[in-house]
Amino acid sequence: MDREFEVGAWLTPQHCTVDQLRAAWRAAEDAGADSLWLWDHFFPVTGDPDGVHFEGWTLLSALAVDTSRAAVGMLVTNASYRNPDLLADMARTVDHLSGGRAVLGMGAGWFERDCTEYGYPFPSGRERVRVLQGAVERVRDRLARLVPGPMGPLPLLLAGDGQQHLLRVVATHADLWNTMAWRFVESSQALDRWCEKVGRDPAEIRRTAFLVGEPDPAQVDELLAAGAQHLMLQLNAPYELAPLRGLIDRAGG
């Protein structure tokens, strides 16, 4: 039976052990998750700011070889501190490790500490969007020149909801788009308007959203009515999977 929508598990690599993470992404795939995600931060975003945390792209390589069916990706890579040509090579390699299941998630970044403590600049929001656009173009160019190229389609997911600038980049370049569930409806409508301006069919961009905490059935219904096609549920250690299983059941098992 086809699902009404796809379901992803977004596992935050903070306040945990690597063994907990590996057990969680295996269990989430076994539970029926369509996609598995990590994040691209260097420090915990919630809880103790100096607590345990692990780097995302190296973890993503392990996730790729520990699993066999679900799409895998970063939600999302910060374009401010990932060299675009190197990022393309990393993503291509993870795609081969996964057997062609990788999604390249990118965004403009927002967590200032990640940049400042690791020696990267943290410019204004508009400048970060400009950096993102340039990074996307360089990634596309490098992917076309890598030997071998990606094993699978390696779709590009762009995240964010800045209506003045960022959604224009999404409308121009993205295969998938992601934002927070509580900002999805208004932002999706804005994305449609940008697609019209840049001459892109809005149906070409797959709409995704992430939820935090126990999914609210009314909110899920609202997201689906507004065009959401893939919902990612954020899970923190110790990675209790009951909410994920409930969302999978809601999607049609």
C-alpha positions in Angstrom: 0.0 0.0 0.0 1.3 3.4 -1.0 1.8 5.9 1.8 -0.1 9.2 1.9 3.3 10.9 2.6 6.8 9.9 3.4 8.3 9.9 6.9 11.8 10.8 8.0 13.8 10.4 11.2 16.1 13.4 12.0 18.5 12.1 14.7 20.3 14.9 16.5 24.0 13.9 17.3 24.0 15.6 20.7 24.0 14.4 24.3 24.4 10.8 23.1 27.0 8.1 22.3 27.9 6.9 18.8 26.5 3.5 19.8 23.2 5.1 20.6 23.1 6.8 17.3 23.9 3.7 15.3 21.3 1.7 17.1 18.7 4.5 16.6 19.2 4.8 12.8 19.1 1.1 12.3 15.9 0.9 14.4 14.3 3.8 12.6 14.9 2.2 9.2 13.5 -1.1 10.6 10.5 0.8 11.8 9.8 1.9 8.2 11.3 5.4 8.0 11.7 6.6 4.4 14.6 8.9 5.2 17.3 9.3 7.9 18.9 12.6 8.7 21.6 14.2 10.8 22.5 17.9 11.3 25.5 20.0 10.5 26.4 21.6 13.8 29.6 21.5 16.0 27.9 22.1 19.4 24.7 21.1 21.0 21.8 23.3 20.0 19.6 22.4 23.0 20.5 21.4 26.5 24.0 21.8 27.9 25.8 24.0 25.3 29.1 22.3 26.1 27.7 18.8 26.3 28.5 15.8 24.1 28.3 16.4 20.3 29.6 14.6 17.2 30.3 15.9 13.7 27.7 15.2 11.1 29.3 14.3 7.8 31.6 11.7 9.3 28.6 10.2 11.0 26.7 10.3 7.7 29.3 7.9 6.2 28.6 5.4 8.9 24.8 5.8 8.6 25.2 5.2 4.8 26.8 1.8 5.3 24.8 0.8 8.4 21.5 1.1 6.5 20.2 -0.3 3.2 16.9 1.2 2.2 16.1 4.7 3.5 17.4 7.9 1.9 20.2 9.5 3.9 21.3 13.1 4.2 22.2 16.1 6.3 19.4 18.4 7.4 21.2 20.6 6.4 24.8 21.4 5.5 25.9 24.9 6.4 27.3 26.5 3.2 29.2 29.0 5.3 31.8 26.5 6.4 31.8 23.7 3.8 34.0 24.3 0.8 31.5 23.6 -2.1 33.8 21.6 -4.3 34.9 19.4 -1.4 31.3 19.1 -0.3 30.3 17.8 -3.7 33.1 15.2 -3.5 32.0 14.2 0.1 28.3 13.9 -1.0 29.2 11.9 -4.1 31.3 9.5 -1.9 28.5 9.1 0.7 26.1 8.4 -2.2 28.3 5.5 -3.4 28.6 4.2 0.2 24.8 4.2 0.5 24.2 2.6 -2.9 22.7 5.8 -4.4 20.5 6.8 -1.6 22.1 10.2 -0.6 20.3 13.5 -0.6 22.5 16.6 -0.5 20.9 19.0 2.0 22.2 22.6 2.1 21.3 25.8 3.9 22.6 29.3 4.7 23.2 28.5 8.4 22.0 30.2 11.5 23.9 29.1 14.6 26.6 31.7 15.1 28.7 29.7 17.5 29.4 27.0 14.9 31.1 29.7 12.8 32.9 31.8 15.3 34.4 29.0 17.5 35.7 27.2 14.4 37.2 30.3 12.8 34.6 31.0 10.1 32.9 34.4 9.5 29.3 34.8 10.3 28.0 37.5 7.9 24.5 39.0 7.7 21.6 36.8 6.7 21.5 38.2 3.2 25.2 37.6 2.7 24.8 34.0 3.9 22.1 33.5 1.3 24.5 34.9 -1.3 27.1 32.4 -0.2 24.6 29.6 -0.4 23.6 30.5 -3.9 27.3 30.5 -5.0 27.9 27.3 -3.2 25.0 25.5 -4.9 26.3 26.6 -8.3 29.8 25.3 -7.5 28.5 22.0 -6.1 26.5 21.4 -9.4 29.6 22.2 -11.5 31.9 19.9 -9.4 29.4 17.0 -9.4 29.4 17.1 -13.2 33.1 16.8 -13.3 33.7 14.1 -10.7 34.9 10.7 -11.8 32.9 8.6 -11.1 29.8 10.8 -10.6 27.1 10.0 -8.1 25.6 6.5 -8.1 22.1 7.8 -7.6 20.2 11.0 -8.5 21.7 12.8 -5.5 18.9 15.3 -5.3 19.5 18.8 -3.8 17.5 19.7 -0.8 17.6 23.4 0.2 16.2 24.5 3.6 14.9 27.8 4.9 12.0 30.2 4.6 13.5 33.7 4.0 10.9 35.1 1.7 12.9 38.0 0.3 16.0 36.2 -0.8 16.4 32.5 0.2 13.2 31.2 -1.4 14.3 32.7 -4.7 17.4 30.4 -4.5 15.1 27.5 -3.6 12.8 28.2 -6.5 15.8 28.4 -8.9 17.8 25.4 -7.8 16.2 22.9 -5.4 14.8 19.5 -6.0 13.4 19.4 -2.5 12.7 22.1 0.0 12.5 21.9 3.8 11.4 24.2 6.6 9.9 24.1 10.1 6.4 22.7 10.2 5.0 25.7 12.0 6.2 28.0 9.1 5.5 25.7 6.3 2.1 26.9 5.0 3.0 30.6 4.6 6.4 29.8 3.3 5.2 27.2 0.7 2.8 29.8 -0.7 5.8 32.3 -1.0 7.8 29.6 -2.7 5.1 29.2 -5.3 5.2 32.9 -6.0 9.0 32.8 -6.4 8.6 29.8 -8.8 6.3 31.9 -10.9 8.8 34.8 -11.0 11.8 32.6 -12.0 9.8 30.5 -14.5 9.9 27.2 -12.6 7.0 24.8 -12.3 6.4 24.6 -8.5 5.4 21.0 -8.8 9.1 20.2 -9.6 10.1 21.0 -6.0 9.2 18.3 -3.5 7.9 19.9 -0.3 9.2 18.7 3.1 8.8 19.9 6.7 10.3 18.9 10.0 8.4 18.5 13.3 9.7 18.6 16.9 8.1 16.6 19.7 5.0 14.4 19.5 3.3 15.1 16.2 0.0 16.9 16.5 -2.6 15.2 14.2 -4.2 18.5 13.4 -0.9 20.0 12.4 -0.1 17.0 10.3 -3.4 17.4 8.5 -2.7 21.1 7.9 0.7 20.3 6.4 -0.7 17.7 4.1 -3.5 20.0 3.0 -0.9 22.7 2.2 1.1 20.3 0.0 3.7 18.7 2.3 4.9 15.4 0.9 7.6 14.3 3.3 7.6 15.0 7.1 10.8 14.6 9.1 10.5 14.1 12.9 13.4 15.3 15.1 14.4 12.8 17.6 16.8 13.5 20.5 18.7 11.0 22.6 17.8 8.4 23.9 15.8 8.3 20.6 12.4 7.0 21.6 10.8 5.8 18.4 7.2 5.6 19.4 6.4 9.1 17.9 8.1 8.0 14.7 6.1 4.8 14.5 2.9 6.7 15.1 3.7 9.1 12.2 4.5 6.1 10.0 1.2 4.6 10.9 -0.6 7.9 10.1 1.1 7.8 6.7 -0.2 4.4 5.9 2.2 2.0 7.5 
